[in-house]
Amino acid sequence: MAIVSIKQVTKIYPMGKTQVQALNGVDLSIEKGEFLAIAGPSGSGKSTLLNLLGCLDVPTEGTVVIDGQDLAKLSEHARATLRRQKLGFIFQGFNLIPVLTAFENIEMPLRLKGENNPQRVWEALEAVGLKEHAQHRPAELSGGQQQRVAIARALVTDPLIVLADEPTANLDSKTGEAIIELMKKISLEKGTTFIFSTHDAKVMSKATRMVSLTDGRIEESIVH
């Protein structure tokens, strides 16, 4: 069974006296363990689709089902619980907390779940090759190292799905390629589903499938 099922999804935003249709009748099924890239120009609907998949919004029409749960039928609190328990997020700007160490940044999602499990944090640090940088704050780390901390933070709760918004945008090409290889390795080893919004050709080339969006519609879905 698909871990994500999107059927005839339309999303309309009111803009003053007009309306903007960000998504228009989108159908998409995503299997467990996919390494999926969502590509398209600015304004194509990528961010809107990622927001829906991240339980940050609900469709105007249609259904978004994640791990068997229809988002439109969940309360805001229930969507937040689903987001906290089953999703991980990687942002292009890293979004690390400057005053916290790498260890503490990675630990934060566990603390939000009410868990105290330092062993999981150490395992996440080891998975991204940063155990020796556990006590370093973000300003003491390179861009690639900060993104590795962000990946570890996304993975520490063992999510079913990781959503990555332009994860290589602020990295040089060599570092970006290493980050993608790391995420691909984790996906293969753990069966974690990765869904990217990206303009990066390197990300697209590593994806198991690429979905192209134009004007809120899926134009093509290419399996690699």
C-alpha positions as CSV (number, residue, x, y, z in Angstrom):
1,M,0.0,0.0,0.0
2,A,1.2,3.5,-0.8
3,I,2.5,5.4,2.2
4,V,1.2,8.7,0.6
5,S,-1.9,8.9,-1.6
6,I,-3.0,12.2,-3.2
7,K,-6.2,12.2,-5.2
8,Q,-7.6,15.0,-7.2
9,V,-6.0,17.6,-4.9
10,T,-6.7,21.3,-5.5
11,K,-5.5,24.1,-3.3
12,I,-6.8,27.6,-3.7
13,Y,-5.5,30.6,-1.7
14,P,-7.6,33.8,-1.4
15,M,-5.6,36.9,-2.4
16,G,-7.7,39.9,-1.7
17,K,-10.6,39.9,-4.2
18,T,-9.0,37.2,-6.3
19,Q,-8.0,33.6,-5.8
20,V,-4.8,31.8,-6.7
21,Q,-5.0,28.1,-7.6
22,A,-1.7,26.6,-6.4
23,L,-2.6,23.0,-7.2
24,N,-5.1,21.8,-9.8
25,G,-6.3,18.2,-9.7
26,V,-3.1,16.6,-8.6
27,D,-2.9,12.8,-8.4
28,L,0.2,11.2,-6.9
29,S,1.0,7.9,-5.1
30,I,4.2,7.4,-3.2
31,E,5.5,4.0,-2.1
32,K,7.5,3.3,1.1
33,G,11.2,3.8,0.6
34,E,10.9,6.0,-2.5
35,F,13.6,8.7,-3.1
36,L,11.3,11.1,-4.9
37,A,12.2,14.5,-6.4
38,I,9.5,17.1,-7.1
39,A,10.7,19.6,-9.7
40,G,9.3,22.6,-11.4
41,P,9.7,26.4,-11.8
42,S,8.9,28.9,-9.1
43,G,5.1,29.2,-8.7
44,S,4.5,25.6,-10.0
45,G,3.1,24.4,-6.7
46,K,6.1,22.6,-5.2
47,S,6.0,24.4,-1.9
48,T,2.2,24.0,-1.6
49,L,2.5,20.3,-2.2
50,L,5.3,19.9,0.3
51,N,3.1,21.9,2.9
52,L,0.3,19.5,2.3
53,L,2.5,16.4,2.7
54,G,4.0,18.0,5.9
55,C,0.5,18.3,7.5
56,L,1.0,22.0,7.6
57,D,-2.1,22.6,5.4
58,V,-5.2,20.8,4.0
59,P,-6.4,20.7,0.4
60,T,-9.3,22.9,-0.8
61,E,-10.6,19.8,-2.7
62,G,-9.4,16.2,-2.9
63,T,-7.7,13.9,-0.4
64,V,-4.2,13.6,1.0
65,V,-3.7,10.3,2.9
66,I,-0.5,9.7,4.8
67,D,0.1,6.2,6.3
68,G,-3.7,5.5,6.1
69,Q,-4.8,8.8,7.6
70,D,-6.9,11.3,5.6
71,L,-5.6,14.8,6.6
72,A,-8.9,16.5,6.0
73,K,-10.5,14.3,8.6
74,L,-7.9,15.1,11.3
75,S,-8.1,18.0,13.7
76,E,-5.2,20.5,13.8
77,H,-4.0,18.8,17.0
78,A,-4.1,15.3,15.3
79,R,-2.2,16.7,12.3
80,A,0.4,18.1,14.6
81,T,0.7,14.7,16.3
82,L,1.1,12.9,12.9
83,R,3.7,15.5,11.9
84,R,5.7,15.0,15.1
85,Q,5.5,11.2,15.1
86,K,5.9,10.2,11.5
87,L,7.6,13.1,9.6
88,G,11.0,14.6,9.5
89,F,11.9,17.9,7.9
90,I,15.1,19.2,6.2
91,F,15.2,22.8,5.3
92,Q,17.5,24.6,2.8
93,G,18.4,27.2,5.5
94,F,19.2,24.4,8.0
95,N,17.0,26.1,10.7
96,L,19.3,25.0,13.6
97,I,19.1,26.8,16.9
98,P,22.3,28.9,17.2
99,V,22.7,28.6,21.0
100,L,22.4,24.8,21.1
101,T,25.1,22.3,20.3
102,A,24.8,19.8,17.4
103,F,23.8,17.2,20.0
104,E,21.1,19.5,21.5
105,N,19.7,20.5,18.1
106,I,19.3,16.8,17.2
107,E,17.9,16.0,20.6
108,M,15.1,18.6,20.3
109,P,12.5,16.5,18.3
110,L,12.8,13.8,20.9
111,R,12.3,16.2,23.8
112,L,9.2,17.6,22.0
113,K,7.9,14.0,22.0
114,G,8.7,13.8,25.7
115,E,11.5,11.3,25.2
116,N,14.9,11.2,26.8
117,N,17.1,9.0,24.7
118,P,20.7,10.2,24.3
119,Q,21.7,6.9,22.7
120,R,19.4,7.7,19.7
121,V,21.1,11.1,19.4
122,W,24.5,9.5,19.3
123,E,23.3,7.0,16.7
124,A,22.0,9.8,14.5
125,L,25.3,11.7,14.9
126,E,27.2,8.6,13.9
127,A,24.9,8.0,10.9
128,V,25.9,11.4,9.5
129,G,29.6,11.2,10.5
130,L,29.5,14.0,13.1
131,K,30.1,12.3,16.5
132,E,33.3,14.3,17.0
133,H,31.3,17.5,16.5
134,A,28.6,16.8,19.0
135,Q,29.4,19.8,21.2
136,H,29.9,22.3,18.5
137,R,27.4,25.0,17.9
138,P,26.1,25.8,14.3
139,A,28.5,28.8,13.9
140,E,31.4,26.4,14.5
141,L,30.3,24.1,11.7
142,S,30.6,24.4,7.9
143,G,27.5,24.5,5.7
144,G,27.8,20.9,4.9
145,Q,28.2,19.9,8.6
146,Q,25.2,22.1,9.5
147,Q,23.1,20.3,6.9
148,R,24.3,16.9,8.3
149,V,23.1,18.0,11.7
150,A,19.7,18.9,10.1
151,I,19.5,15.5,8.5
152,A,20.3,13.8,11.8
153,R,17.6,15.9,13.5
154,A,15.1,14.8,10.9
155,L,16.0,11.2,11.3
156,V,16.4,10.9,15.1
157,T,12.7,10.1,15.7
158,D,12.9,7.4,13.0
159,P,10.2,9.0,10.8
160,L,8.4,7.2,8.0
161,I,8.8,10.1,5.7
162,V,11.5,12.9,5.4
163,L,10.5,16.0,3.5
164,A,13.4,18.1,2.2
165,D,12.9,21.6,0.8
166,E,15.8,22.4,-1.5
167,P,18.3,20.6,0.8
168,T,21.4,21.4,-1.3
169,A,20.5,25.0,-2.2
170,N,23.0,26.6,0.2
171,L,25.8,24.1,-0.4
172,D,28.6,24.0,-2.9
173,S,28.2,21.3,-5.6
174,K,30.7,18.8,-4.0
175,T,29.1,19.1,-0.5
176,G,25.6,19.0,-2.0
177,E,26.4,15.7,-3.8
178,A,27.8,14.2,-0.6
179,I,24.7,15.2,1.3
180,I,22.4,13.6,-1.4
181,E,24.6,10.4,-1.3
182,L,24.2,10.3,2.5
183,M,20.4,10.6,2.3
184,K,20.2,7.9,-0.5
185,K,22.3,5.6,1.7
186,I,20.0,6.2,4.7
187,S,16.9,5.6,2.5
188,L,18.3,2.3,1.3
189,E,19.4,1.1,4.7
190,K,16.3,2.2,6.7
191,G,13.6,2.2,4.1
192,T,12.8,5.8,4.9
193,T,10.8,7.6,2.2
194,F,12.5,10.9,1.1
195,I,10.5,13.5,-0.8
196,F,12.4,16.5,-2.2
197,S,11.4,19.8,-3.6
198,T,14.4,20.8,-5.8
199,H,15.9,22.6,-8.7
200,D,19.2,20.6,-8.4
201,A,20.0,18.4,-11.3
202,K,22.2,16.2,-9.1
203,V,19.2,15.5,-6.7
204,M,17.0,14.7,-9.7
205,S,19.6,12.3,-11.1
206,K,19.8,10.4,-7.8
207,A,16.0,10.2,-7.4
208,T,14.2,6.9,-8.0
209,R,11.4,9.0,-9.5
210,M,11.0,12.6,-10.6
211,V,7.7,14.4,-10.6
212,S,7.5,17.6,-12.7
213,L,5.0,20.3,-11.7
214,T,3.8,23.1,-14.0
215,D,1.0,25.6,-13.0
216,G,-0.2,23.3,-10.3
217,R,-0.4,20.2,-12.4
218,I,1.8,17.1,-12.7
219,E,3.3,17.2,-16.1
220,E,5.3,13.9,-16.0
221,S,6.5,11.3,-13.6
222,I,9.8,9.7,-14.7
223,V,11.1,6.5,-13.0
224,H,14.9,6.1,-13.0
